[in-house]
Amino acid sequence: MHNEEKYNFEKLSDFHLDALQEVGNIGAGQAATALTQFLNRSTYMSIPNVALDSVKSIHTLVKMPTDQELAIISLKTVSDLKYSLLVFFDKLSVAKIINLMTTSAPDLVQTKLSELSPLYLSLIKETGSILLLKYLEALNYFLKANSFPSPPVLRIGSIDSLDEHELKELNQGPSTVLVVECDIFTSERNIAVDLAIVPQSDTFDDFMKSLFSEEMY
């Protein structure tokens, strides 16, 4: 078993940073194309800001309010390279997504995300699922892998609740998180979104070697 502390993230070279940026760019481009079809309007993604660190740092890397409920859509790959993908929408982004696809947006000042109607929750889950699946396609291309996803799952919760849910198993071994932060743009709205890629411990080395074409340690 590897020790998480063996990975010195402060020593990332320009090559490593370029590789991380390319992962974000490829995924953003594919996601924008798919969202254009889903939202029935031209959609663009901003140039992603990417960061790689210990999974314990995810609470600070994900630039979402820590005192709010978030919509968290997640999936795991079940073959080849194994990792988890998570996408995060805060309350404002949830309201903007719903407003783009319906005639009115919910008053989320007075309404909790967990109290949204099944229709609204379905729209949020579908938007997040598109982002996740397109990033999975991009990662398969970039990593020369053939990983398949589990069905995406929507959960409403805080950043701190990740440790008891999506990251519970991952905290048992050496875990690294790659966070991609960007905005989705349409002619009417810009929507903040964070996406996290977390390699699972049993294929951690293979994932990192595929990502960087070399060992980091």
C-alpha positions as CSV (number, residue, x, y, z in Angstrom):
1,M,0.0,0.0,0.0
2,H,1.3,3.4,-0.9
3,N,1.6,6.3,1.4
4,E,-0.2,9.5,0.4
5,E,2.7,11.6,1.7
6,K,5.0,10.1,-0.9
7,Y,3.4,12.4,-3.5
8,N,5.0,15.9,-3.3
9,F,2.5,18.2,-5.1
10,E,4.7,21.2,-4.6
11,K,7.2,19.6,-7.1
12,L,4.7,19.5,-10.0
13,S,6.6,20.5,-13.2
14,D,5.3,22.6,-16.0
15,F,4.8,19.4,-17.9
16,H,2.5,18.1,-15.1
17,L,0.6,21.3,-15.0
18,D,0.1,21.3,-18.8
19,A,-1.2,17.8,-18.6
20,L,-3.7,18.8,-15.9
21,Q,-4.8,21.8,-17.9
22,E,-5.3,19.6,-21.0
23,V,-7.6,17.2,-19.1
24,G,-9.7,20.2,-18.1
25,N,-9.7,21.7,-21.7
26,I,-10.7,18.4,-23.4
27,G,-13.5,17.7,-20.9
28,A,-14.8,21.2,-21.0
29,G,-15.0,21.2,-24.8
30,Q,-16.9,17.9,-25.0
31,A,-19.2,19.0,-22.1
32,A,-20.0,22.3,-23.9
33,T,-21.0,20.5,-27.1
34,A,-23.3,18.1,-25.2
35,L,-24.9,20.9,-23.1
36,T,-25.6,22.9,-26.2
37,Q,-27.9,20.0,-27.4
38,F,-29.4,19.5,-24.0
39,L,-30.2,23.1,-23.2
40,N,-31.1,23.9,-26.9
41,R,-28.9,27.0,-26.9
42,S,-25.2,27.8,-27.6
43,T,-23.1,26.8,-24.6
44,Y,-19.5,27.6,-23.8
45,M,-17.1,26.6,-21.1
46,S,-14.6,29.0,-19.6
47,I,-10.9,28.0,-19.6
48,P,-10.7,25.6,-16.6
49,N,-8.7,26.3,-13.6
50,V,-7.2,23.0,-12.4
51,A,-5.6,21.9,-9.1
52,L,-4.1,18.7,-7.9
53,D,-3.7,17.9,-4.2
54,S,-4.4,15.4,-1.4
55,V,-8.1,14.4,-1.3
56,K,-8.1,15.9,2.3
57,S,-7.9,19.3,0.6
58,I,-11.0,18.9,-1.4
59,H,-13.0,21.0,1.1
60,T,-10.9,24.1,0.2
61,L,-10.2,23.3,-3.5
62,V,-13.9,23.2,-4.3
63,K,-14.9,26.8,-4.5
64,M,-18.4,26.5,-3.2
65,P,-20.0,27.9,0.0
66,T,-19.3,25.7,3.0
67,D,-22.4,26.8,4.8
68,Q,-24.9,25.8,2.1
69,E,-26.4,22.7,0.7
70,L,-24.9,21.7,-2.7
71,A,-26.2,19.6,-5.5
72,I,-23.5,16.8,-5.8
73,I,-23.7,14.5,-8.7
74,S,-21.3,11.6,-8.7
75,L,-20.3,8.3,-10.4
76,K,-17.6,5.7,-10.1
77,T,-15.9,3.8,-12.9
78,V,-16.3,0.1,-12.6
79,S,-13.5,-1.3,-14.8
80,D,-10.1,-0.5,-16.2
81,L,-8.8,2.6,-14.4
82,K,-11.0,3.1,-11.3
83,Y,-11.8,6.6,-10.1
84,S,-14.7,8.7,-8.9
85,L,-16.1,11.8,-10.6
86,L,-18.1,14.4,-8.8
87,V,-19.7,17.7,-10.0
88,F,-20.9,20.4,-7.6
89,F,-23.6,23.1,-8.1
90,D,-24.3,25.7,-5.5
91,K,-27.8,27.2,-4.9
92,L,-27.3,30.0,-7.4
93,S,-26.1,27.7,-10.1
94,V,-29.1,25.3,-9.5
95,A,-31.5,28.2,-9.8
96,K,-29.9,29.3,-13.1
97,I,-30.0,25.8,-14.6
98,I,-33.7,25.4,-13.7
99,N,-34.4,28.9,-15.1
100,L,-32.8,28.0,-18.4
101,M,-35.1,25.0,-18.9
102,T,-38.4,26.1,-17.3
103,T,-40.6,29.2,-17.3
104,S,-39.7,30.1,-13.7
105,A,-37.0,29.5,-11.2
106,P,-37.6,28.4,-7.5
107,D,-37.0,30.9,-4.7
108,L,-34.0,29.2,-3.2
109,V,-33.7,31.8,-0.5
110,Q,-36.8,30.3,1.1
111,T,-36.5,26.8,-0.3
112,K,-33.9,24.2,0.6
113,L,-32.3,22.2,-2.3
114,S,-33.6,19.0,-0.7
115,E,-37.2,20.4,-0.9
116,L,-37.1,21.0,-4.7
117,S,-39.6,19.2,-6.8
118,P,-38.7,15.9,-8.5
119,L,-38.8,17.7,-11.9
120,Y,-36.2,20.3,-10.8
121,L,-34.0,17.7,-9.2
122,S,-34.1,15.6,-12.4
123,L,-33.0,18.6,-14.4
124,I,-30.1,19.2,-12.1
125,K,-29.1,15.5,-12.1
126,E,-29.2,15.4,-15.9
127,T,-27.1,18.5,-16.3
128,G,-24.5,17.1,-13.9
129,S,-24.6,13.7,-15.5
130,I,-23.8,15.2,-18.9
131,L,-20.8,16.9,-17.5
132,L,-19.6,13.8,-15.8
133,L,-20.0,11.5,-18.7
134,K,-18.4,13.9,-21.1
135,Y,-15.4,14.2,-18.8
136,L,-15.3,10.4,-18.6
137,E,-15.1,10.3,-22.4
138,A,-12.3,12.9,-22.3
139,L,-10.4,11.0,-19.7
140,N,-10.7,7.7,-21.6
141,Y,-9.2,9.5,-24.6
142,F,-6.5,11.3,-22.7
143,L,-5.5,8.2,-20.5
144,K,-5.9,5.7,-23.4
145,A,-8.3,3.8,-21.1
146,N,-11.6,2.1,-21.5
147,S,-13.4,2.8,-18.2
148,F,-17.1,2.4,-17.8
149,P,-19.3,4.4,-15.4
150,S,-21.8,3.4,-12.8
151,P,-25.2,5.3,-13.0
152,P,-24.8,8.9,-11.8
153,V,-26.2,9.7,-8.4
154,L,-27.6,13.0,-7.1
155,R,-27.2,13.9,-3.5
156,I,-28.0,17.1,-1.7
157,G,-25.4,17.9,1.0
158,S,-22.6,20.2,2.2
159,I,-18.9,20.0,1.3
160,D,-18.2,18.6,4.8
161,S,-20.7,15.7,4.2
162,L,-18.4,14.3,1.5
163,D,-16.3,12.4,4.0
164,E,-19.4,10.4,5.1
165,H,-20.6,9.7,1.6
166,E,-18.7,10.0,-1.7
167,L,-15.2,10.0,-0.1
168,K,-15.8,7.6,2.7
169,E,-14.1,4.6,1.1
170,L,-11.4,6.7,-0.6
171,N,-10.2,8.1,2.8
172,Q,-9.0,4.6,3.6
173,G,-6.1,4.7,1.2
174,P,-3.8,7.1,-0.7
175,S,-6.1,9.5,-2.5
176,T,-5.4,12.4,-4.7
177,V,-8.1,14.8,-6.1
178,L,-8.0,16.8,-9.3
179,V,-10.4,19.7,-9.2
180,V,-11.5,21.4,-12.3
181,E,-13.2,24.8,-11.8
182,C,-14.9,26.6,-14.6
183,D,-18.0,28.4,-15.7
184,I,-20.7,27.4,-18.2
185,F,-21.9,30.3,-20.4
186,T,-25.0,30.8,-22.4
187,S,-26.4,34.0,-23.9
188,E,-28.4,34.5,-20.8
189,R,-26.5,33.0,-17.9
190,N,-23.1,32.0,-16.6
191,I,-23.2,29.0,-14.2
192,A,-20.3,28.2,-11.8
193,V,-19.4,24.5,-11.7
194,D,-16.6,22.5,-9.9
195,L,-15.7,19.0,-10.9
196,A,-13.5,16.6,-8.9
197,I,-11.6,13.5,-10.2
198,V,-10.5,11.1,-7.5
199,P,-8.5,8.0,-8.4
200,Q,-9.4,4.9,-6.3
201,S,-6.6,3.4,-4.3
202,D,-6.4,0.0,-6.1
203,T,-5.6,1.7,-9.5
204,F,-4.0,4.9,-8.1
205,D,-0.6,4.2,-9.6
206,D,-1.9,3.2,-13.0
207,F,-4.1,6.4,-13.1
208,M,-1.2,8.7,-12.2
209,K,1.2,7.1,-14.6
210,S,-1.4,7.3,-17.4
211,L,-2.1,10.9,-16.6
212,F,1.6,12.0,-16.5
213,S,3.2,9.2,-18.6
214,E,5.7,8.9,-15.7
215,E,5.8,8.4,-11.9
216,M,5.6,11.5,-9.8
217,Y,7.4,10.0,-6.9
